[in-house]
Amino acid sequence: MTRTLTEKELITSVTRLTSTRLTEYLAAEIVIPEQTDSGLVYHSLDVARLELACELHDQYEMEPDALSMMISLIDQMHGLRAELREVLKAVDAQPEPVRQTLIKVIGAARFGRR
């Protein structure tokens, strides 16, 4: 079972996070806490997202809506990397002639090679 954090624990855990900043980040949907019987709780992924948001906010003076868009793009990039790893595993599992054909086809598509 993963440990969850209350808002107070979250603010203590993320050093640059304040209650006001968390409210702004919640409005921008940078994190969406889980509603439980005991109230809103946050997970380790929320901590990581908020640490990144605070870092970007402080370093680049990004507004919450811009942070939300940036973090969404980072999420998409991570998703694509995971999908690419699966494709590479599938290619690697193929016999050598198939792998060589795929390398040629991908090279042609990517670099315009024939």
N, CA, C and O atoms as a GROMACS GRO file, in nm:
protein
  456
    1MET      N    1   0.085  -0.118   0.000
    1MET     CA    2   0.000   0.000   0.000
    1MET      C    3   0.090   0.125   0.000
    1MET      O    4   0.185   0.134   0.077
    2THR      N    5   0.057   0.219  -0.086
    2THR     CA    6   0.138   0.340  -0.094
    2THR      C    7   0.093   0.439   0.012
    2THR      O    8  -0.025   0.447   0.047
    3ARG      N    9   0.188   0.512   0.062
    3ARG     CA   10   0.160   0.612   0.165
    3ARG      C   11   0.099   0.735   0.100
    3ARG      O   12   0.142   0.778  -0.007
    4THR      N   13   0.000   0.791   0.165
    4THR     CA   14  -0.062   0.914   0.118
    4THR      C   15  -0.030   1.026   0.216
    4THR      O   16   0.002   1.002   0.332
    5LEU      N   17  -0.041   1.149   0.165
    5LEU     CA   18  -0.012   1.266   0.247
    5LEU      C   19  -0.133   1.356   0.256
    5LEU      O   20  -0.208   1.371   0.159
    6THR      N   21  -0.152   1.416   0.371
    6THR     CA   22  -0.253   1.520   0.385
    6THR      C   23  -0.196   1.650   0.328
    6THR      O   24  -0.078   1.656   0.294
    7GLU      N   25  -0.278   1.752   0.316
    7GLU     CA   26  -0.229   1.880   0.264
    7GLU      C   27  -0.117   1.935   0.352
    7GLU      O   28  -0.016   1.984   0.301
    8LYS      N   29  -0.133   1.926   0.481
    8LYS     CA   30  -0.030   1.977   0.573
    8LYS      C   31   0.101   1.900   0.556
    8LYS      O   32   0.208   1.960   0.550
    9GLU      N   33   0.092   1.767   0.547
    9GLU     CA   34   0.212   1.685   0.527
    9GLU      C   35   0.276   1.716   0.392
    9GLU      O   36   0.399   1.718   0.380
   10LEU      N   37   0.193   1.740   0.292
   10LEU     CA   38   0.243   1.771   0.158
   10LEU      C   39   0.322   1.902   0.160
   10LEU      O   40   0.432   1.908   0.106
   11ILE      N   41   0.266   2.004   0.222
   11ILE     CA   42   0.333   2.134   0.229
   11ILE      C   43   0.464   2.124   0.307
   11ILE      O   44   0.562   2.191   0.274
   12THR      N   45   0.466   2.040   0.409
   12THR     CA   46   0.589   2.018   0.484
   12THR      C   47   0.691   1.942   0.400
   12THR      O   48   0.811   1.968   0.408
   13SER      N   49   0.643   1.849   0.319
   13SER     CA   50   0.730   1.764   0.238
   13SER      C   51   0.792   1.838   0.120
   13SER      O   52   0.909   1.815   0.087
   14VAL      N   53   0.718   1.927   0.057
   14VAL     CA   54   0.767   2.003  -0.058
   14VAL      C   55   0.807   2.141  -0.008
   14VAL      O   56   0.722   2.227   0.016
   15THR      N   57   0.938   2.162   0.008
   15THR     CA   58   0.988   2.279   0.081
   15THR      C   59   0.944   2.413   0.024
   15THR      O   60   0.921   2.507   0.100
   16ARG      N   61   0.932   2.426  -0.108
   16ARG     CA   62   0.894   2.555  -0.168
   16ARG      C   63   0.743   2.574  -0.179
   16ARG      O   64   0.696   2.677  -0.227
   17LEU      N   65   0.668   2.476  -0.137
   17LEU     CA   66   0.523   2.480  -0.152
   17LEU      C   67   0.459   2.551  -0.033
   17LEU      O   68   0.489   2.521   0.082
   18THR      N   69   0.371   2.645  -0.065
   18THR     CA   70   0.293   2.713   0.038
   18THR      C   71   0.146   2.679   0.016
   18THR      O   72   0.110   2.625  -0.089
   19SER      N   73   0.064   2.710   0.112
   19SER     CA   74  -0.079   2.685   0.099
   19SER      C   75  -0.137   2.765  -0.018
   19SER      O   76  -0.220   2.714  -0.093
   20THR      N   77  -0.094   2.889  -0.033
   20THR     CA   78  -0.141   2.974  -0.143
   20THR      C   79  -0.100   2.916  -0.277
   20THR      O   80  -0.180   2.909  -0.371
   21ARG      N   81   0.026   2.876  -0.286
   21ARG     CA   82   0.076   2.819  -0.412
   21ARG      C   83   0.003   2.689  -0.443
   21ARG      O   84  -0.033   2.665  -0.559
   22LEU      N   85  -0.020   2.605  -0.343
   22LEU     CA   86  -0.093   2.480  -0.366
   22LEU      C   87  -0.233   2.510  -0.419
   22LEU      O   88  -0.279   2.442  -0.511
   23THR      N   89  -0.301   2.609  -0.364
   23THR     CA   90  -0.434   2.647  -0.411
   23THR      C   91  -0.429   2.686  -0.559
   23THR      O   92  -0.516   2.647  -0.637
   24GLU      N   93  -0.327   2.763  -0.598
   24GLU     CA   94  -0.311   2.802  -0.739
   24GLU      C   95  -0.286   2.680  -0.826
   24GLU      O   96  -0.341   2.669  -0.936
   25TYR      N   97  -0.203   2.589  -0.778
   25TYR     CA   98  -0.169   2.469  -0.856
   25TYR      C   99  -0.289   2.375  -0.868
   25TYR      O  100  -0.307   2.310  -0.970
   26LEU      N  101  -0.370   2.370  -0.764
   26LEU     CA  102  -0.493   2.289  -0.771
   26LEU      C  103  -0.589   2.348  -0.874
   26LEU      O  104  -0.651   2.274  -0.950
   27ALA      N  105  -0.601   2.480  -0.876
   27ALA     CA  106  -0.690   2.546  -0.972
   27ALA      C  107  -0.643   2.521  -1.116
   27ALA      O  108  -0.724   2.510  -1.207
   28ALA      N  109  -0.511   2.513  -1.135
   28ALA     CA  110  -0.454   2.488  -1.268
   28ALA      C  111  -0.448   2.338  -1.299
   28ALA      O  112  -0.403   2.299  -1.407
   29GLU      N  113  -0.492   2.256  -1.205
   29GLU     CA  114  -0.493   2.109  -1.219
   29GLU      C  115  -0.355   2.051  -1.244
   29GLU      O  116  -0.339   1.955  -1.320
   30ILE      N  117  -0.255   2.109  -1.179
   30ILE     CA  118  -0.120   2.052  -1.184
   30ILE      C  119  -0.119   1.920  -1.108
   30ILE      O  120  -0.052   1.825  -1.148
   31VAL      N  121  -0.193   1.915  -1.000
   31VAL     CA  122  -0.220   1.789  -0.929
   31VAL      C  123  -0.369   1.784  -0.901
   31VAL      O  124  -0.436   1.887  -0.887
   32ILE      N  125  -0.420   1.663  -0.894
   32ILE     CA  126  -0.560   1.642  -0.858
   32ILE      C  127  -0.561   1.541  -0.744
   32ILE      O  128  -0.542   1.421  -0.767
   33PRO      N  129  -0.582   1.588  -0.622
   33PRO     CA  130  -0.576   1.496  -0.508
   33PRO      C  131  -0.689   1.394  -0.512
   33PRO      O  132  -0.792   1.413  -0.576
   34GLU      N  133  -0.666   1.286  -0.441
   34GLU     CA  134  -0.767   1.180  -0.431
   34GLU      C  135  -0.860   1.212  -0.314
   34GLU      O  136  -0.815   1.247  -0.205
   35GLN      N  137  -0.988   1.200  -0.339
   35GLN     CA  138  -1.086   1.220  -0.232
   35GLN      C  139  -1.107   1.087  -0.159
   35GLN      O  140  -1.146   0.988  -0.221
   36THR      N  141  -1.082   1.086  -0.031
   36THR     CA  142  -1.104   0.966   0.050
   36THR      C  143  -1.205   0.998   0.161
   36THR      O  144  -1.247   1.112   0.176
   37ASP      N  145  -1.241   0.897   0.237
   37ASP     CA  146  -1.334   0.918   0.349
   37ASP      C  147  -1.277   1.017   0.451
   37ASP      O  148  -1.352   1.088   0.518
   38SER      N  149  -1.143   1.022   0.462
   38SER     CA  150  -1.080   1.112   0.558
   38SER      C  151  -1.041   1.246   0.497
   38SER      O  152  -0.978   1.328   0.565
   39GLY      N  153  -1.077   1.270   0.372
   39GLY     CA  154  -1.047   1.398   0.308
   39GLY      C  155  -0.955   1.380   0.188
   39GLY      O  156  -0.932   1.269   0.142
   40LEU      N  157  -0.903   1.491   0.139
   40LEU     CA  158  -0.813   1.489   0.024
   40LEU      C  159  -0.676   1.436   0.064
   40LEU      O  160  -0.622   1.471   0.169
   41VAL      N  161  -0.621   1.350  -0.021
   41VAL     CA  162  -0.486   1.298   0.004
   41VAL      C  163  -0.405   1.308  -0.125
   41VAL      O  164  -0.459   1.313  -0.235
   42TYR      N  165  -0.275   1.310  -0.107
   42TYR     CA  166  -0.180   1.324  -0.217
   42TYR      C  167  -0.086   1.203  -0.217
   42TYR      O  168  -0.060   1.144  -0.113
   43HIS      N  169  -0.037   1.169  -0.335
   43HIS     CA  170   0.051   1.054  -0.353
   43HIS      C  171   0.192   1.100  -0.389
   43HIS      O  172   0.216   1.219  -0.410
   44SER      N  173   0.285   1.005  -0.396
   44SER     CA  174   0.425   1.040  -0.426
   44SER      C  175   0.438   1.106  -0.562
   44SER      O  176   0.524   1.192  -0.580
   45LEU      N  177   0.356   1.067  -0.658
   45LEU     CA  178   0.359   1.131  -0.790
   45LEU      C  179   0.320   1.279  -0.778
   45LEU      O  180   0.376   1.364  -0.846
   46ASP      N  181   0.225   1.308  -0.691
   46ASP     CA  182   0.186   1.448  -0.668
   46ASP      C  183   0.302   1.527  -0.610
   46ASP      O  184   0.324   1.642  -0.647
   47VAL      N  185   0.376   1.466  -0.518
   47VAL     CA  186   0.492   1.532  -0.458
   47VAL      C  187   0.593   1.566  -0.568
   47VAL      O  188   0.644   1.678  -0.573
   48ALA      N  189   0.622   1.470  -0.654
   48ALA     CA  190   0.719   1.492  -0.762
   48ALA      C  191   0.671   1.604  -0.856
   48ALA      O  192   0.749   1.690  -0.895
   49ARG      N  193   0.544   1.602  -0.892
   49ARG     CA  194   0.489   1.705  -0.981
   49ARG      C  195   0.496   1.842  -0.916
   49ARG      O  196   0.527   1.941  -0.982
   50LEU      N  197   0.466   1.849  -0.788
   50LEU     CA  198   0.469   1.977  -0.718
   50LEU      C  199   0.611   2.028  -0.699
   50LEU      O  200   0.636   2.149  -0.705
   51GLU      N  201   0.706   1.937  -0.675
   51GLU     CA  202   0.846   1.980  -0.666
   51GLU      C  203   0.891   2.040  -0.798
   51GLU      O  204   0.958   2.143  -0.801
   52LEU      N  205   0.855   1.974  -0.909
   52LEU     CA  206   0.889   2.026  -1.042
   52LEU      C  207   0.819   2.160  -1.067
   52LEU      O  208   0.881   2.254  -1.116
   53ALA      N  209   0.693   2.169  -1.033
   53ALA     CA  210   0.618   2.293  -1.053
   53ALA      C  211   0.681   2.408  -0.975
   53ALA      O  212   0.697   2.518  -1.027
   54CYS      N  213   0.717   2.382  -0.851
   54CYS     CA  214   0.780   2.487  -0.769
   54CYS      C  215   0.915   2.528  -0.828
   54CYS      O  216   0.948   2.647  -0.832
   55GLU      N  217   0.992   2.431  -0.874
   55GLU     CA  218   1.122   2.458  -0.935
   55GLU      C  219   1.105   2.547  -1.058
   55GLU      O  220   1.174   2.648  -1.073
   56LEU      N  221   1.014   2.509  -1.148
   56LEU     CA  222   0.990   2.586  -1.269
   56LEU      C  223   0.933   2.724  -1.238
   56LEU      O  224   0.969   2.824  -1.301
   57HIS      N  225   0.846   2.730  -1.141
   57HIS     CA  226   0.785   2.856  -1.100
   57HIS      C  227   0.893   2.953  -1.050
   57HIS      O  228   0.898   3.069  -1.091
   58ASP      N  229   0.979   2.903  -0.963
   58ASP     CA  230   1.083   2.989  -0.905
   58ASP      C  231   1.192   3.025  -1.005
   58ASP      O  232   1.237   3.139  -1.012
   59GLN      N  233   1.235   2.926  -1.082
   59GLN     CA  234   1.347   2.948  -1.172
   59GLN      C  235   1.309   3.030  -1.295
   59GLN      O  236   1.387   3.114  -1.340
   60TYR      N  237   1.191   3.006  -1.349
   60TYR     CA  238   1.151   3.072  -1.474
   60TYR      C  239   1.031   3.165  -1.459
   60TYR      O  240   0.981   3.219  -1.557
   61GLU      N  241   0.984   3.183  -1.335
   61GLU     CA  242   0.870   3.270  -1.306
   61GLU      C  243   0.748   3.233  -1.389
   61GLU      O  244   0.676   3.320  -1.438
   62MET      N  245   0.726   3.101  -1.404
   62MET     CA  246   0.612   3.052  -1.481
   62MET      C  247   0.485   3.061  -1.398
   62MET      O  248   0.485   3.031  -1.279
   63GLU      N  249   0.378   3.101  -1.464
   63GLU     CA  250   0.247   3.108  -1.400
   63GLU      C  251   0.187   2.966  -1.392
   63GLU      O  252   0.225   2.879  -1.470
   64PRO      N  253   0.094   2.944  -1.300
   64PRO     CA  254   0.036   2.810  -1.283
   64PRO      C  255  -0.022   2.748  -1.411
   64PRO      O  256  -0.002   2.629  -1.435
   65ASP      N  257  -0.092   2.826  -1.494
   65ASP     CA  258  -0.148   2.769  -1.617
   65ASP      C  259  -0.038   2.724  -1.712
   65ASP      O  260  -0.051   2.620  -1.777
   66ALA      N  261   0.069   2.802  -1.722
   66ALA     CA  262   0.182   2.764  -1.807
   66ALA      C  263   0.251   2.640  -1.749
   66ALA      O  264   0.294   2.552  -1.824
   67LEU      N  265   0.262   2.634  -1.618
   67LEU     CA  266   0.321   2.517  -1.552
   67LEU      C  267   0.238   2.393  -1.582
   67LEU      O  268   0.293   2.286  -1.610
   68SER      N  269   0.107   2.407  -1.576
   68SER     CA  270   0.018   2.294  -1.603
   68SER      C  271   0.041   2.241  -1.744
   68SER      O  272   0.050   2.120  -1.765
   69MET      N  273   0.051   2.332  -1.840
   69MET     CA  274   0.074   2.291  -1.978
   69MET      C  275   0.212   2.225  -1.993
   69MET      O  276   0.224   2.123  -2.061
   70MET      N  277   0.314   2.282  -1.931
   70MET     CA  278   0.449   2.227  -1.938
   70MET      C  279   0.454   2.086  -1.877
   70MET      O  280   0.512   1.996  -1.936
   71ILE      N  281   0.394   2.069  -1.762
   71ILE     CA  282   0.395   1.939  -1.696
   71ILE      C  283   0.314   1.838  -1.776
   71ILE      O  284   0.349   1.720  -1.780
   72SER      N  285   0.206   1.882  -1.838
   72SER     CA  286   0.128   1.793  -1.925
   72SER      C  287   0.214   1.745  -2.042
   72SER      O  288   0.210   1.627  -2.079
   73LEU      N  289   0.292   1.834  -2.100
   73LEU     CA  290   0.382   1.795  -2.210
   73LEU      C  291   0.488   1.697  -2.162
   73LEU      O  292   0.522   1.602  -2.233
   74ILE      N  293   0.540   1.719  -2.043
   74ILE     CA  294   0.638   1.626  -1.985
   74ILE      C  295   0.574   1.489  -1.964
   74ILE      O  296   0.636   1.386  -1.992
   75ASP      N  297   0.449   1.488  -1.914
   75ASP     CA  298   0.376   1.361  -1.897
   75ASP      C  299   0.362   1.288  -2.030
   75ASP      O  300   0.383   1.167  -2.038
   76GLN      N  301   0.327   1.363  -2.135
   76GLN     CA  302   0.312   1.302  -2.267
   76GLN      C  303   0.444   1.245  -2.316
   76GLN      O  304   0.448   1.136  -2.374
   77MET      N  305   0.553   1.319  -2.293
   77MET     CA  306   0.685   1.272  -2.335
   77MET      C  307   0.721   1.142  -2.263
   77MET      O  308   0.772   1.048  -2.325
   78HIS      N  309   0.695   1.135  -2.134
   78HIS     CA  310   0.722   1.012  -2.060
   78HIS      C  311   0.638   0.896  -2.113
   78HIS      O  312   0.687   0.783  -2.123
   79GLY      N  313   0.512   0.924  -2.147
   79GLY     CA  314   0.426   0.820  -2.203
   79GLY      C  315   0.479   0.770  -2.336
   79GLY      O  316   0.481   0.649  -2.362
   80LEU      N  317   0.523   0.861  -2.421
   80LEU     CA  318   0.579   0.822  -2.550
   80LEU      C  319   0.707   0.742  -2.535
   80LEU      O  320   0.730   0.646  -2.609
   81ARG      N  321   0.789   0.781  -2.439
   81ARG     CA  322   0.912   0.704  -2.414
   81ARG      C  323   0.880   0.562  -2.371
   81ARG      O  324   0.947   0.467  -2.414
   82ALA      N  325   0.779   0.545  -2.287
   82ALA     CA  326   0.739   0.411  -2.244
   82ALA      C  327   0.688   0.330  -2.362
   82ALA      O  328   0.719   0.211  -2.374
   83GLU      N  329   0.610   0.392  -2.449
   83GLU     CA  330   0.561   0.322  -2.568
   83GLU      C  331   0.676   0.284  -2.660
   83GLU      O  332   0.677   0.174  -2.715
   84LEU      N  333   0.770   0.375  -2.678
   84LEU     CA  334   0.886   0.347  -2.763
   84LEU      C  335   0.968   0.230  -2.708
   84LEU      O  336   1.017   0.147  -2.785
   85ARG      N  337   0.983   0.224  -2.576
   85ARG     CA  338   1.055   0.110  -2.516
   85ARG      C  339   0.986  -0.022  -2.550
   85ARG      O  340   1.053  -0.121  -2.578
   86GLU      N  341   0.853  -0.023  -2.549
   86GLU     CA  342   0.778  -0.144  -2.583
   86GLU      C  343   0.796  -0.181  -2.730
   86GLU      O  344   0.811  -0.298  -2.764
   87VAL      N  345   0.795  -0.081  -2.817
   87VAL     CA  346   0.818  -0.107  -2.959
   87VAL      C  347   0.959  -0.164  -2.980
   87VAL      O  348   0.977  -0.259  -3.055
   88LEU      N  349   1.057  -0.105  -2.913
   88LEU     CA  350   1.194  -0.155  -2.926
   88LEU      C  351   1.209  -0.298  -2.874
   88LEU      O  352   1.284  -0.377  -2.931
   89LYS      N  353   1.138  -0.331  -2.767
   89LYS     CA  354   1.139  -0.470  -2.717
   89LYS      C  355   1.080  -0.564  -2.821
   89LYS      O  356   1.132  -0.673  -2.844
   90ALA      N  357   0.970  -0.521  -2.883
   90ALA     CA  358   0.905  -0.604  -2.986
   90ALA      C  359   0.996  -0.622  -3.106
   90ALA      O  360   1.006  -0.733  -3.160
   91VAL      N  361   1.063  -0.517  -3.148
   91VAL     CA  362   1.157  -0.527  -3.261
   91VAL      C  363   1.271  -0.620  -3.224
   91VAL      O  364   1.311  -0.704  -3.305
   92ASP      N  365   1.324  -0.605  -3.105
   92ASP     CA  366   1.436  -0.687  -3.060
   92ASP      C  367   1.400  -0.835  -3.055
   92ASP      O  368   1.488  -0.921  -3.071
   93ALA      N  369   1.273  -0.866  -3.034
   93ALA     CA  370   1.228  -1.006  -3.025
   93ALA      C  371   1.212  -1.071  -3.162
   93ALA      O  372   1.190  -1.191  -3.171
   94GLN      N  373   1.224  -0.993  -3.268
   94GLN     CA  374   1.205  -1.045  -3.404
   94GLN      C  375   1.333  -1.113  -3.455
   94GLN      O  376   1.443  -1.084  -3.407
   95PRO      N  377   1.318  -1.202  -3.551
   95PRO     CA  378   1.435  -1.264  -3.613
   95PRO      C  379   1.519  -1.156  -3.684
   95PRO      O  380   1.468  -1.050  -3.721
   96GLU      N  381   1.648  -1.184  -3.701
   96GLU     CA  382   1.741  -1.087  -3.758
   96GLU      C  383   1.695  -1.029  -3.892
   96GLU      O  384   1.702  -0.907  -3.909
   97PRO      N  385   1.646  -1.109  -3.988
   97PRO     CA  386   1.602  -1.047  -4.114
   97PRO      C  387   1.489  -0.946  -4.096
   97PRO      O  388   1.485  -0.843  -4.164
   98VAL      N  389   1.399  -0.974  -4.005
   98VAL     CA  390   1.288  -0.882  -3.979
   98VAL      C  391   1.342  -0.754  -3.915
   98VAL      O  392   1.301  -0.645  -3.953
   99ARG      N  393   1.434  -0.768  -3.818
   99ARG     CA  394   1.493  -0.650  -3.754
   99ARG      C  395   1.562  -0.562  -3.858
   99ARG      O  396   1.547  -0.440  -3.855
  100GLN      N  397   1.638  -0.624  -3.949
  100GLN     CA  398   1.709  -0.546  -4.051
  100GLN      C  399   1.611  -0.473  -4.143
  100GLN      O  400   1.634  -0.358  -4.181
  101THR      N  401   1.503  -0.540  -4.178
  101THR     CA  402   1.400  -0.475  -4.262
  101THR      C  403   1.339  -0.357  -4.188
  101THR      O  404   1.320  -0.250  -4.246
  102LEU      N  405   1.308  -0.375  -4.061
  102LEU     CA  406   1.250  -0.267  -3.981
  102LEU      C  407   1.347  -0.149  -3.970
  102LEU      O  408   1.305  -0.034  -3.978
  103ILE      N  409   1.475  -0.178  -3.950
  103ILE     CA  410   1.576  -0.071  -3.942
  103ILE      C  411   1.578   0.009  -4.072
  103ILE      O  412   1.585   0.132  -4.069
  104LYS      N  413   1.572  -0.060  -4.185
  104LYS     CA  414   1.571   0.010  -4.314
  104LYS      C  415   1.445   0.094  -4.331
  104LYS      O  416   1.453   0.209  -4.373
  105VAL      N  417   1.330   0.038  -4.298
  105VAL     CA  418   1.203   0.109  -4.313
  105VAL      C  419   1.199   0.231  -4.221
  105VAL      O  420   1.158   0.339  -4.263
  106ILE      N  421   1.241   0.214  -4.098
  106ILE     CA  422   1.240   0.326  -4.002
  106ILE      C  423   1.340   0.431  -4.045
  106ILE      O  424   1.311   0.551  -4.040
  107GLY      N  425   1.459   0.389  -4.089
  107GLY     CA  426   1.558   0.484  -4.137
  107GLY      C  427   1.508   0.565  -4.254
  107GLY      O  428   1.531   0.686  -4.261
  108ALA      N  429   1.440   0.498  -4.348
  108ALA     CA  430   1.385   0.567  -4.465
  108ALA      C  431   1.278   0.667  -4.424
  108ALA      O  432   1.274   0.779  -4.475
  109ALA      N  433   1.192   0.627  -4.332
  109ALA     CA  434   1.086   0.717  -4.288
  109ALA      C  435   1.141   0.836  -4.209
  109ALA      O  436   1.094   0.949  -4.224
  110ARG      N  437   1.240   0.809  -4.128
  110ARG     CA  438   1.293   0.914  -4.040
  110ARG      C  439   1.389   1.007  -4.112
  110ARG      O  440   1.384   1.129  -4.093
  111PHE      N  441   1.477   0.950  -4.195
  111PHE     CA  442   1.582   1.029  -4.255
  111PHE      C  443   1.570   1.043  -4.406
  111PHE      O  444   1.657   1.102  -4.471
  112GLY      N  445   1.464   0.990  -4.463
  112GLY     CA  446   1.445   0.999  -4.606
  112GLY      C  447   1.544   0.913  -4.684
  112GLY      O  448   1.571   0.939  -4.801
  113ARG      N  449   1.597   0.810  -4.618
  113ARG     CA  450   1.692   0.718  -4.683
  113ARG      C  451   1.619   0.607  -4.756
  113ARG      O  452   1.505   0.573  -4.724
  114ARG      N  453   1.685   0.552  -4.852
  114ARG     CA  454   1.629   0.436  -4.923
  114ARG      C  455   1.725   0.321  -4.916
  114ARG      O  456   1.697   0.214  -4.970
   0.00000   0.00000   0.00000
